[in-house]
């Protein structure tokens, strides 16, 4: 049983509850499974509070939280609720019923497209963009471009886990996007 939050930093506490699944979805991949963070109410509270306490700061407080499909929805919706701001989902192509803007990005094995409703944000809105994990950075970069197409300002990208060896977090920072992550894992 991992130590209590009082004995560890929030980052250490959360990392102790992330499950590593070897060779999934492919041989050689060390999958970082965040579902144990969500299953235990105490751990889930520590997770959400780590984000909420940061973004309650007046300088970092967003007007809107945007969550990336799909685990970014879980985090983003709860963080938005706790901050008393709106939440907008950035979905995989074909999942939103209203008029959308879309952005295609490259994956290791092809490409993917994400969409956002055209009325999801207003020009000048300060947006926190949130997901569970940063690997290559493609999804977060595409989400940022969607929000900026609509005139919003993405003030920060946030995630539970960063996999720095895959280069995504550096790529995002190099593009000018500040990042906040709670846990780093070496390898992928």
mmCIF file of the C-alpha atoms, coordinates in Angstrom:
data_MODEL
# 
_entry.id   MODEL 
# 
loop_
_atom_site.group_PDB 
_atom_site.id 
_atom_site.type_symbol 
_atom_site.label_atom_id 
_atom_site.label_alt_id 
_atom_site.label_comp_id 
_atom_site.label_asym_id 
_atom_site.label_entity_id 
_atom_site.label_seq_id 
_atom_site.pdbx_PDB_ins_code 
_atom_site.Cartn_x 
_atom_site.Cartn_y 
_atom_site.Cartn_z 
_atom_site.occupancy 
_atom_site.B_iso_or_equiv 
_atom_site.pdbx_formal_charge 
_atom_site.auth_seq_id 
_atom_site.auth_comp_id 
_atom_site.auth_asym_id 
_atom_site.auth_atom_id 
_atom_site.pdbx_PDB_model_num 
ATOM 1   C CA . UNK A 1 1   ? 0.000   0.000  0.000   1.00 0.00 ? 1   UNK A CA 1 
ATOM 2   C CA . UNK A 1 2   ? 1.463   3.379  -1.008  1.00 0.00 ? 2   UNK A CA 1 
ATOM 3   C CA . UNK A 1 3   ? 2.095   5.984  1.649   1.00 0.00 ? 3   UNK A CA 1 
ATOM 4   C CA . UNK A 1 4   ? -0.500  8.634  2.448   1.00 0.00 ? 4   UNK A CA 1 
ATOM 5   C CA . UNK A 1 5   ? -0.455  12.074 0.762   1.00 0.00 ? 5   UNK A CA 1 
ATOM 6   C CA . UNK A 1 6   ? 0.832   13.648 4.003   1.00 0.00 ? 6   UNK A CA 1 
ATOM 7   C CA . UNK A 1 7   ? 3.970   11.480 3.763   1.00 0.00 ? 7   UNK A CA 1 
ATOM 8   C CA . UNK A 1 8   ? 4.626   12.047 0.055   1.00 0.00 ? 8   UNK A CA 1 
ATOM 9   C CA . UNK A 1 9   ? 4.332   14.932 -2.373  1.00 0.00 ? 9   UNK A CA 1 
ATOM 10  C CA . UNK A 1 10  ? 1.165   14.837 -4.466  1.00 0.00 ? 10  UNK A CA 1 
ATOM 11  C CA . UNK A 1 11  ? 3.309   13.848 -7.445  1.00 0.00 ? 11  UNK A CA 1 
ATOM 12  C CA . UNK A 1 12  ? 4.915   10.916 -5.631  1.00 0.00 ? 12  UNK A CA 1 
ATOM 13  C CA . UNK A 1 13  ? 1.558   9.834  -4.210  1.00 0.00 ? 13  UNK A CA 1 
ATOM 14  C CA . UNK A 1 14  ? -0.098  9.868  -7.633  1.00 0.00 ? 14  UNK A CA 1 
ATOM 15  C CA . UNK A 1 15  ? 2.821   8.117  -9.337  1.00 0.00 ? 15  UNK A CA 1 
ATOM 16  C CA . UNK A 1 16  ? 2.578   5.320  -6.767  1.00 0.00 ? 16  UNK A CA 1 
ATOM 17  C CA . UNK A 1 17  ? -1.019  4.731  -7.906  1.00 0.00 ? 17  UNK A CA 1 
ATOM 18  C CA . UNK A 1 18  ? -0.397  4.646  -11.670 1.00 0.00 ? 18  UNK A CA 1 
ATOM 19  C CA . UNK A 1 19  ? -0.296  1.110  -12.997 1.00 0.00 ? 19  UNK A CA 1 
ATOM 20  C CA . UNK A 1 20  ? 2.266   0.127  -15.621 1.00 0.00 ? 20  UNK A CA 1 
ATOM 21  C CA . UNK A 1 21  ? 1.040   -2.494 -18.069 1.00 0.00 ? 21  UNK A CA 1 
ATOM 22  C CA . UNK A 1 22  ? 3.972   -4.011 -19.992 1.00 0.00 ? 22  UNK A CA 1 
ATOM 23  C CA . UNK A 1 23  ? 3.712   -4.792 -23.709 1.00 0.00 ? 23  UNK A CA 1 
ATOM 24  C CA . UNK A 1 24  ? 0.356   -3.070 -24.240 1.00 0.00 ? 24  UNK A CA 1 
ATOM 25  C CA . UNK A 1 25  ? -0.931  -2.189 -26.769 1.00 0.00 ? 25  UNK A CA 1 
ATOM 26  C CA . UNK A 1 26  ? 2.198   -3.479 -28.497 1.00 0.00 ? 26  UNK A CA 1 
ATOM 27  C CA . UNK A 1 27  ? 5.375   -5.330 -27.516 1.00 0.00 ? 27  UNK A CA 1 
ATOM 28  C CA . UNK A 1 28  ? 7.908   -3.048 -25.847 1.00 0.00 ? 28  UNK A CA 1 
ATOM 29  C CA . UNK A 1 29  ? 5.371   -0.412 -24.774 1.00 0.00 ? 29  UNK A CA 1 
ATOM 30  C CA . UNK A 1 30  ? 5.058   0.312  -21.063 1.00 0.00 ? 30  UNK A CA 1 
ATOM 31  C CA . UNK A 1 31  ? 1.451   1.598  -20.868 1.00 0.00 ? 31  UNK A CA 1 
ATOM 32  C CA . UNK A 1 32  ? 0.835   4.052  -18.015 1.00 0.00 ? 32  UNK A CA 1 
ATOM 33  C CA . UNK A 1 33  ? -2.683  3.281  -16.811 1.00 0.00 ? 33  UNK A CA 1 
ATOM 34  C CA . UNK A 1 34  ? -4.307  6.138  -14.881 1.00 0.00 ? 34  UNK A CA 1 
ATOM 35  C CA . UNK A 1 35  ? -7.552  4.314  -14.077 1.00 0.00 ? 35  UNK A CA 1 
ATOM 36  C CA . UNK A 1 36  ? -6.384  3.448  -10.529 1.00 0.00 ? 36  UNK A CA 1 
ATOM 37  C CA . UNK A 1 37  ? -6.219  7.211  -9.873  1.00 0.00 ? 37  UNK A CA 1 
ATOM 38  C CA . UNK A 1 38  ? -9.925  7.435  -10.637 1.00 0.00 ? 38  UNK A CA 1 
ATOM 39  C CA . UNK A 1 39  ? -11.083 4.339  -8.748  1.00 0.00 ? 39  UNK A CA 1 
ATOM 40  C CA . UNK A 1 40  ? -10.059 5.366  -5.248  1.00 0.00 ? 40  UNK A CA 1 
ATOM 41  C CA . UNK A 1 41  ? -11.939 8.454  -3.987  1.00 0.00 ? 41  UNK A CA 1 
ATOM 42  C CA . UNK A 1 42  ? -9.013  9.668  -1.872  1.00 0.00 ? 42  UNK A CA 1 
ATOM 43  C CA . UNK A 1 43  ? -6.526  9.361  -4.737  1.00 0.00 ? 43  UNK A CA 1 
ATOM 44  C CA . UNK A 1 44  ? -9.002  10.959 -7.171  1.00 0.00 ? 44  UNK A CA 1 
ATOM 45  C CA . UNK A 1 45  ? -9.404  13.910 -4.784  1.00 0.00 ? 45  UNK A CA 1 
ATOM 46  C CA . UNK A 1 46  ? -5.619  14.395 -4.537  1.00 0.00 ? 46  UNK A CA 1 
ATOM 47  C CA . UNK A 1 47  ? -5.424  14.317 -8.354  1.00 0.00 ? 47  UNK A CA 1 
ATOM 48  C CA . UNK A 1 48  ? -8.189  16.843 -8.950  1.00 0.00 ? 48  UNK A CA 1 
ATOM 49  C CA . UNK A 1 49  ? -7.036  19.101 -6.102  1.00 0.00 ? 49  UNK A CA 1 
ATOM 50  C CA . UNK A 1 50  ? -3.524  19.252 -7.593  1.00 0.00 ? 50  UNK A CA 1 
ATOM 51  C CA . UNK A 1 51  ? -4.999  20.836 -10.725 1.00 0.00 ? 51  UNK A CA 1 
ATOM 52  C CA . UNK A 1 52  ? -7.680  22.932 -9.033  1.00 0.00 ? 52  UNK A CA 1 
ATOM 53  C CA . UNK A 1 53  ? -5.301  24.506 -6.511  1.00 0.00 ? 53  UNK A CA 1 
ATOM 54  C CA . UNK A 1 54  ? -2.962  25.527 -9.330  1.00 0.00 ? 54  UNK A CA 1 
ATOM 55  C CA . UNK A 1 55  ? -5.674  27.070 -11.500 1.00 0.00 ? 55  UNK A CA 1 
ATOM 56  C CA . UNK A 1 56  ? -7.430  28.909 -8.679  1.00 0.00 ? 56  UNK A CA 1 
ATOM 57  C CA . UNK A 1 57  ? -4.505  31.319 -8.834  1.00 0.00 ? 57  UNK A CA 1 
ATOM 58  C CA . UNK A 1 58  ? -5.827  34.506 -10.450 1.00 0.00 ? 58  UNK A CA 1 
ATOM 59  C CA . UNK A 1 59  ? -3.007  34.646 -13.028 1.00 0.00 ? 59  UNK A CA 1 
ATOM 60  C CA . UNK A 1 60  ? -3.580  31.042 -14.159 1.00 0.00 ? 60  UNK A CA 1 
ATOM 61  C CA . UNK A 1 61  ? -7.379  30.871 -13.831 1.00 0.00 ? 61  UNK A CA 1 
ATOM 62  C CA . UNK A 1 62  ? -8.986  29.996 -17.175 1.00 0.00 ? 62  UNK A CA 1 
ATOM 63  C CA . UNK A 1 63  ? -12.333 31.151 -18.545 1.00 0.00 ? 63  UNK A CA 1 
ATOM 64  C CA . UNK A 1 64  ? -12.885 27.671 -19.982 1.00 0.00 ? 64  UNK A CA 1 
ATOM 65  C CA . UNK A 1 65  ? -11.360 24.211 -19.619 1.00 0.00 ? 65  UNK A CA 1 
ATOM 66  C CA . UNK A 1 66  ? -11.029 22.147 -22.812 1.00 0.00 ? 66  UNK A CA 1 
ATOM 67  C CA . UNK A 1 67  ? -10.594 18.388 -22.456 1.00 0.00 ? 67  UNK A CA 1 
ATOM 68  C CA . UNK A 1 68  ? -9.090  16.124 -25.093 1.00 0.00 ? 68  UNK A CA 1 
ATOM 69  C CA . UNK A 1 69  ? -10.912 12.936 -26.087 1.00 0.00 ? 69  UNK A CA 1 
ATOM 70  C CA . UNK A 1 70  ? -11.348 10.848 -24.003 1.00 0.00 ? 70  UNK A CA 1 
ATOM 71  C CA . UNK A 1 71  ? -9.589  10.841 -20.622 1.00 0.00 ? 71  UNK A CA 1 
ATOM 72  C CA . UNK A 1 72  ? -9.179  14.608 -20.802 1.00 0.00 ? 72  UNK A CA 1 
ATOM 73  C CA . UNK A 1 73  ? -12.983 14.719 -20.486 1.00 0.00 ? 73  UNK A CA 1 
ATOM 74  C CA . UNK A 1 74  ? -12.852 13.046 -17.087 1.00 0.00 ? 74  UNK A CA 1 
ATOM 75  C CA . UNK A 1 75  ? -10.266 15.435 -15.695 1.00 0.00 ? 75  UNK A CA 1 
ATOM 76  C CA . UNK A 1 76  ? -11.351 18.541 -17.511 1.00 0.00 ? 76  UNK A CA 1 
ATOM 77  C CA . UNK A 1 77  ? -15.020 18.357 -16.593 1.00 0.00 ? 77  UNK A CA 1 
ATOM 78  C CA . UNK A 1 78  ? -14.280 17.922 -12.882 1.00 0.00 ? 78  UNK A CA 1 
ATOM 79  C CA . UNK A 1 79  ? -11.617 20.654 -12.859 1.00 0.00 ? 79  UNK A CA 1 
ATOM 80  C CA . UNK A 1 80  ? -13.964 23.040 -14.706 1.00 0.00 ? 80  UNK A CA 1 
ATOM 81  C CA . UNK A 1 81  ? -16.745 22.287 -12.226 1.00 0.00 ? 81  UNK A CA 1 
ATOM 82  C CA . UNK A 1 82  ? -14.470 22.933 -9.256  1.00 0.00 ? 82  UNK A CA 1 
ATOM 83  C CA . UNK A 1 83  ? -13.223 26.203 -10.797 1.00 0.00 ? 83  UNK A CA 1 
ATOM 84  C CA . UNK A 1 84  ? -16.793 27.239 -11.689 1.00 0.00 ? 84  UNK A CA 1 
ATOM 85  C CA . UNK A 1 85  ? -15.946 27.712 -15.368 1.00 0.00 ? 85  UNK A CA 1 
ATOM 86  C CA . UNK A 1 86  ? -17.268 26.120 -18.532 1.00 0.00 ? 86  UNK A CA 1 
ATOM 87  C CA . UNK A 1 87  ? -16.018 22.892 -20.096 1.00 0.00 ? 87  UNK A CA 1 
ATOM 88  C CA . UNK A 1 88  ? -15.688 22.075 -23.802 1.00 0.00 ? 88  UNK A CA 1 
ATOM 89  C CA . UNK A 1 89  ? -14.854 18.670 -25.269 1.00 0.00 ? 89  UNK A CA 1 
ATOM 90  C CA . UNK A 1 90  ? -12.418 18.272 -28.142 1.00 0.00 ? 90  UNK A CA 1 
ATOM 91  C CA . UNK A 1 91  ? -13.616 15.082 -29.815 1.00 0.00 ? 91  UNK A CA 1 
ATOM 92  C CA . UNK A 1 92  ? -12.444 12.613 -32.373 1.00 0.00 ? 92  UNK A CA 1 
ATOM 93  C CA . UNK A 1 93  ? -13.836 13.333 -35.839 1.00 0.00 ? 93  UNK A CA 1 
ATOM 94  C CA . UNK A 1 94  ? -17.495 12.527 -36.369 1.00 0.00 ? 94  UNK A CA 1 
ATOM 95  C CA . UNK A 1 95  ? -18.584 12.632 -32.708 1.00 0.00 ? 95  UNK A CA 1 
ATOM 96  C CA . UNK A 1 96  ? -19.921 16.203 -32.432 1.00 0.00 ? 96  UNK A CA 1 
ATOM 97  C CA . UNK A 1 97  ? -23.424 16.989 -33.745 1.00 0.00 ? 97  UNK A CA 1 
ATOM 98  C CA . UNK A 1 98  ? -23.116 20.731 -34.492 1.00 0.00 ? 98  UNK A CA 1 
ATOM 99  C CA . UNK A 1 99  ? -20.961 22.758 -36.880 1.00 0.00 ? 99  UNK A CA 1 
ATOM 100 C CA . UNK A 1 100 ? -17.282 22.055 -36.172 1.00 0.00 ? 100 UNK A CA 1 
ATOM 101 C CA . UNK A 1 101 ? -13.749 23.063 -36.989 1.00 0.00 ? 101 UNK A CA 1 
ATOM 102 C CA . UNK A 1 102 ? -11.247 20.256 -37.361 1.00 0.00 ? 102 UNK A CA 1 
ATOM 103 C CA . UNK A 1 103 ? -7.523  19.647 -37.141 1.00 0.00 ? 103 UNK A CA 1 
ATOM 104 C CA . UNK A 1 104 ? -5.622  16.637 -38.434 1.00 0.00 ? 104 UNK A CA 1 
ATOM 105 C CA . UNK A 1 105 ? -2.353  15.572 -36.846 1.00 0.00 ? 105 UNK A CA 1 
ATOM 106 C CA . UNK A 1 106 ? 0.197   12.850 -37.368 1.00 0.00 ? 106 UNK A CA 1 
ATOM 107 C CA . UNK A 1 107 ? 0.530   9.739  -35.209 1.00 0.00 ? 107 UNK A CA 1 
ATOM 108 C CA . UNK A 1 108 ? 3.351   7.214  -35.193 1.00 0.00 ? 108 UNK A CA 1 
ATOM 109 C CA . UNK A 1 109 ? 1.204   4.927  -37.361 1.00 0.00 ? 109 UNK A CA 1 
ATOM 110 C CA . UNK A 1 110 ? -0.928  7.335  -39.420 1.00 0.00 ? 110 UNK A CA 1 
ATOM 111 C CA . UNK A 1 111 ? -3.028  10.385 -38.706 1.00 0.00 ? 111 UNK A CA 1 
ATOM 112 C CA . UNK A 1 112 ? -6.058  11.386 -36.670 1.00 0.00 ? 112 UNK A CA 1 
ATOM 113 C CA . UNK A 1 113 ? -8.503  14.274 -36.695 1.00 0.00 ? 113 UNK A CA 1 
ATOM 114 C CA . UNK A 1 114 ? -10.103 16.090 -33.775 1.00 0.00 ? 114 UNK A CA 1 
ATOM 115 C CA . UNK A 1 115 ? -13.020 18.504 -33.839 1.00 0.00 ? 115 UNK A CA 1 
ATOM 116 C CA . UNK A 1 116 ? -14.489 21.302 -31.774 1.00 0.00 ? 116 UNK A CA 1 
ATOM 117 C CA . UNK A 1 117 ? -17.883 23.009 -32.036 1.00 0.00 ? 117 UNK A CA 1 
ATOM 118 C CA . UNK A 1 118 ? -17.568 26.424 -33.646 1.00 0.00 ? 118 UNK A CA 1 
ATOM 119 C CA . UNK A 1 119 ? -19.357 28.039 -30.692 1.00 0.00 ? 119 UNK A CA 1 
ATOM 120 C CA . UNK A 1 120 ? -17.330 26.231 -27.998 1.00 0.00 ? 120 UNK A CA 1 
ATOM 121 C CA . UNK A 1 121 ? -15.207 29.270 -27.117 1.00 0.00 ? 121 UNK A CA 1 
ATOM 122 C CA . UNK A 1 122 ? -15.240 32.983 -27.803 1.00 0.00 ? 122 UNK A CA 1 
ATOM 123 C CA . UNK A 1 123 ? -12.406 35.085 -29.156 1.00 0.00 ? 123 UNK A CA 1 
ATOM 124 C CA . UNK A 1 124 ? -10.154 36.064 -26.274 1.00 0.00 ? 124 UNK A CA 1 
ATOM 125 C CA . UNK A 1 125 ? -11.266 33.265 -23.933 1.00 0.00 ? 125 UNK A CA 1 
ATOM 126 C CA . UNK A 1 126 ? -8.418  32.027 -21.749 1.00 0.00 ? 126 UNK A CA 1 
ATOM 127 C CA . UNK A 1 127 ? -8.424  28.237 -22.077 1.00 0.00 ? 127 UNK A CA 1 
ATOM 128 C CA . UNK A 1 128 ? -6.762  25.503 -20.046 1.00 0.00 ? 128 UNK A CA 1 
ATOM 129 C CA . UNK A 1 129 ? -6.197  22.487 -22.325 1.00 0.00 ? 129 UNK A CA 1 
ATOM 130 C CA . UNK A 1 130 ? -6.102  19.219 -20.384 1.00 0.00 ? 130 UNK A CA 1 
ATOM 131 C CA . UNK A 1 131 ? -5.420  15.550 -21.109 1.00 0.00 ? 131 UNK A CA 1 
ATOM 132 C CA . UNK A 1 132 ? -4.256  12.517 -19.171 1.00 0.00 ? 132 UNK A CA 1 
ATOM 133 C CA . UNK A 1 133 ? -0.856  12.054 -20.804 1.00 0.00 ? 133 UNK A CA 1 
ATOM 134 C CA . UNK A 1 134 ? 1.645   13.755 -23.093 1.00 0.00 ? 134 UNK A CA 1 
ATOM 135 C CA . UNK A 1 135 ? 3.517   11.368 -25.385 1.00 0.00 ? 135 UNK A CA 1 
ATOM 136 C CA . UNK A 1 136 ? 4.369   12.822 -28.815 1.00 0.00 ? 136 UNK A CA 1 
ATOM 137 C CA . UNK A 1 137 ? 2.319   15.968 -28.175 1.00 0.00 ? 137 UNK A CA 1 
ATOM 138 C CA . UNK A 1 138 ? 0.285   15.655 -31.377 1.00 0.00 ? 138 UNK A CA 1 
ATOM 139 C CA . UNK A 1 139 ? -3.151  15.574 -29.773 1.00 0.00 ? 139 UNK A CA 1 
ATOM 140 C CA . UNK A 1 140 ? -2.486  18.552 -27.516 1.00 0.00 ? 140 UNK A CA 1 
ATOM 141 C CA . UNK A 1 141 ? -0.955  20.534 -30.375 1.00 0.00 ? 141 UNK A CA 1 
ATOM 142 C CA . UNK A 1 142 ? -4.008  19.833 -32.549 1.00 0.00 ? 142 UNK A CA 1 
ATOM 143 C CA . UNK A 1 143 ? -6.335  20.853 -29.708 1.00 0.00 ? 143 UNK A CA 1 
ATOM 144 C CA . UNK A 1 144 ? -4.431  24.083 -29.254 1.00 0.00 ? 144 UNK A CA 1 
ATOM 145 C CA . UNK A 1 145 ? -4.667  24.885 -32.979 1.00 0.00 ? 145 UNK A CA 1 
ATOM 146 C CA . UNK A 1 146 ? -8.434  24.263 -32.929 1.00 0.00 ? 146 UNK A CA 1 
ATOM 147 C CA . UNK A 1 147 ? -8.951  26.620 -30.006 1.00 0.00 ? 147 UNK A CA 1 
ATOM 148 C CA . UNK A 1 148 ? -6.755  29.268 -31.611 1.00 0.00 ? 148 UNK A CA 1 
ATOM 149 C CA . UNK A 1 149 ? -8.703  28.985 -34.900 1.00 0.00 ? 149 UNK A CA 1 
ATOM 150 C CA . UNK A 1 150 ? -11.693 30.219 -32.907 1.00 0.00 ? 150 UNK A CA 1 
ATOM 151 C CA . UNK A 1 151 ? -9.704  33.071 -31.372 1.00 0.00 ? 151 UNK A CA 1 
ATOM 152 C CA . UNK A 1 152 ? -9.169  31.605 -27.912 1.00 0.00 ? 152 UNK A CA 1 
ATOM 153 C CA . UNK A 1 153 ? -5.870  31.861 -26.050 1.00 0.00 ? 153 UNK A CA 1 
ATOM 154 C CA . UNK A 1 154 ? -4.544  28.578 -24.677 1.00 0.00 ? 154 UNK A CA 1 
ATOM 155 C CA . UNK A 1 155 ? -2.835  29.692 -21.484 1.00 0.00 ? 155 UNK A CA 1 
ATOM 156 C CA . UNK A 1 156 ? -1.447  26.303 -20.515 1.00 0.00 ? 156 UNK A CA 1 
ATOM 157 C CA . UNK A 1 157 ? -1.502  22.630 -21.388 1.00 0.00 ? 157 UNK A CA 1 
ATOM 158 C CA . UNK A 1 158 ? -1.916  20.251 -18.452 1.00 0.00 ? 158 UNK A CA 1 
ATOM 159 C CA . UNK A 1 159 ? -1.650  16.502 -18.036 1.00 0.00 ? 159 UNK A CA 1 
ATOM 160 C CA . UNK A 1 160 ? -1.209  13.934 -15.306 1.00 0.00 ? 160 UNK A CA 1 
ATOM 161 C CA . UNK A 1 161 ? 1.673   12.092 -16.998 1.00 0.00 ? 161 UNK A CA 1 
ATOM 162 C CA . UNK A 1 162 ? 4.543   13.267 -19.174 1.00 0.00 ? 162 UNK A CA 1 
ATOM 163 C CA . UNK A 1 163 ? 6.634   10.769 -21.149 1.00 0.00 ? 163 UNK A CA 1 
ATOM 164 C CA . UNK A 1 164 ? 9.568   13.115 -21.870 1.00 0.00 ? 164 UNK A CA 1 
ATOM 165 C CA . UNK A 1 165 ? 11.583  10.567 -23.876 1.00 0.00 ? 165 UNK A CA 1 
ATOM 166 C CA . UNK A 1 166 ? 8.939   10.706 -26.618 1.00 0.00 ? 166 UNK A CA 1 
ATOM 167 C CA . UNK A 1 167 ? 9.611   14.435 -27.092 1.00 0.00 ? 167 UNK A CA 1 
ATOM 168 C CA . UNK A 1 168 ? 6.051   15.714 -26.972 1.00 0.00 ? 168 UNK A CA 1 
ATOM 169 C CA . UNK A 1 169 ? 6.427   17.975 -23.959 1.00 0.00 ? 169 UNK A CA 1 
ATOM 170 C CA . UNK A 1 170 ? 9.562   19.575 -25.412 1.00 0.00 ? 170 UNK A CA 1 
ATOM 171 C CA . UNK A 1 171 ? 7.818   20.030 -28.760 1.00 0.00 ? 171 UNK A CA 1 
ATOM 172 C CA . UNK A 1 172 ? 4.876   21.741 -27.043 1.00 0.00 ? 172 UNK A CA 1 
ATOM 173 C CA . UNK A 1 173 ? 7.140   23.997 -24.969 1.00 0.00 ? 173 UNK A CA 1 
ATOM 174 C CA . UNK A 1 174 ? 9.174   24.859 -28.077 1.00 0.00 ? 174 UNK A CA 1 
ATOM 175 C CA . UNK A 1 175 ? 5.916   25.982 -29.729 1.00 0.00 ? 175 UNK A CA 1 
ATOM 176 C CA . UNK A 1 176 ? 5.391   28.417 -26.849 1.00 0.00 ? 176 UNK A CA 1 
ATOM 177 C CA . UNK A 1 177 ? 2.817   26.444 -24.867 1.00 0.00 ? 177 UNK A CA 1 
ATOM 178 C CA . UNK A 1 178 ? 3.489   26.398 -21.118 1.00 0.00 ? 178 UNK A CA 1 
ATOM 179 C CA . UNK A 1 179 ? 2.927   22.935 -19.640 1.00 0.00 ? 179 UNK A CA 1 
ATOM 180 C CA . UNK A 1 180 ? 2.012   21.620 -16.219 1.00 0.00 ? 180 UNK A CA 1 
ATOM 181 C CA . UNK A 1 181 ? 2.315   17.896 -15.523 1.00 0.00 ? 181 UNK A CA 1 
ATOM 182 C CA . UNK A 1 182 ? 2.185   15.995 -12.250 1.00 0.00 ? 182 UNK A CA 1 
ATOM 183 C CA . UNK A 1 183 ? 4.216   12.848 -12.970 1.00 0.00 ? 183 UNK A CA 1 
ATOM 184 C CA . UNK A 1 184 ? 7.085   11.988 -15.334 1.00 0.00 ? 184 UNK A CA 1 
ATOM 185 C CA . UNK A 1 185 ? 7.855   8.445  -16.457 1.00 0.00 ? 185 UNK A CA 1 
ATOM 186 C CA . UNK A 1 186 ? 11.013  7.494  -18.288 1.00 0.00 ? 186 UNK A CA 1 
ATOM 187 C CA . UNK A 1 187 ? 10.574  5.192  -21.240 1.00 0.00 ? 187 UNK A CA 1 
ATOM 188 C CA . UNK A 1 188 ? 7.386   4.590  -23.147 1.00 0.00 ? 188 UNK A CA 1 
# 
